[in-house]
Amino acid sequence: MSAAAGSAGSAGSVSLAGRLRQRYPLRSVLLGLAAPVGAVLFALLASTVILSLGGHNPSTVFSTMLKQAERPTSFVDMVNQAMVYYLSAVAVSIGFRMNLFNIGVEGQYSLAAFGAAYVGGQMAGGGPFHVVVEVLVAMLIGAAWAGIAGVLKVTRGVSEVISTIMLNAIAVGLGSYLLHKLGQSSGNNIQTKPIGTSGQVAGLSYAGTQAKIFGFLFVAIAVGIAYWFIAGRTRFGFRIKATGMNEQAAVASGINVKRMTLVAMLMSGGVAGLVGLPELLGQTHTFSQTAQSGLGFAGIAIALLGRNSPIGMALAAVLWSFLGKSANQLDFIGVPREIAAIMQGVILLSVVIAYELVRRYRLVLQQKDVAAQLAATPASQAVTA
């Protein structure tokens, strides 16, 4: 009886392995990894050449960066930075899936962070409801600001690239104006009223340092899971992808492209509104003129490197954060820290080229597969078919 059960279990495991191989063929997996892995290796090679030409020892530089990342405080900073990078990348990738380029994440999250900080600072008490209100305010502001570009796209055909870039500039000016109007002076800085304890998100302790990992980490993980499920396991996600791949075919199949475009922009802006919250609710508890910037543009690079995959973007966010944080120690060994920025730029440039090369190679392989199948089919069967 136990032997039969073992045989059945073995058959079940084999069938599961077979289904996995059918769903994720080895060749497809390798081709999917070829572009990002190749881009990183090429960036390492290019950085090695640049360092050598500058008279620096590449192995010393890379080992210094690794040792810096291993320090508890640096590790916590790296995780926190990767967290906000990941949220930014998810916001961008929602548009990418529908062939929309939401370049306005920068403006969307900055306005959203200001709104959440202002509302949160005005509230007194409220317990967990306090944090929920701050999150909802941030998402609504981000969605509303991205919705402007979406409305212009579906009603007037305005390119979302142009409109979101312009909205970034407007958001910076508007945010600065509102901060001066509604904020309060703190030395040479201007900031919103500090958020009370009930509106803060407690951090996670890490051994060896007093620095804490932002408690917003769990929200970032939830966002990644929700993105994976909606994009890959729902009809709505399929419609977004289908519209992005072929708009004419989507229209012919009954998909309301204009509505999908607007919804995609609203969702992208809603996630973008979360980008500034990990630091706001976990560390600064106020929005000021020195608030972190540039996260929206980093999200574009990370979404490209991660190929819009939840796991891929998470790994890309960690890599991007590692390069940025580990470079802090290079100045002490006489190496310009800008080498990390060079590596980021080379990775971004090479990954775009690598994806195109892999795409062309995949087409060649598919053509060979079709030719081989046709050659293996007897002439009589081909005529009958």
Secondary structure, DSSP 8 states (H G I E B T S, - for coil): -HHHHHHHHHHHHHHHHHHHHHHS-HHHHHHHHHHHHHHHHHHHHHHHHHHHHTT--HHHHHHHHHHHHHSHHHHHHHHHHHHHHHHHHHHHHHHHTTT---TTHHHHHHHHHHHHHHHHHH----THHHHHHHHHHHHHHHHHHHHHHHHHHHHH---HHHHHHHHHHHHHHHHHHHHHHH-EEETTEEE-----GGG----EEETTEEEEE-TTHHHHHHHHHHHHHHHHHSHHHHHHHHHHH-HHHHHHTT--HHHHHHHHHHHHHHHHTTTTHHHIIIII-S-BTT----HHHHHHHHHHHTTT-HHHHHHHHHHHHHHHHHGGGGGGGT--THHHHHHHHHHHHHHHHHHHHHHHHHHHHHHHHHHHHHHHS-HHHHHH-
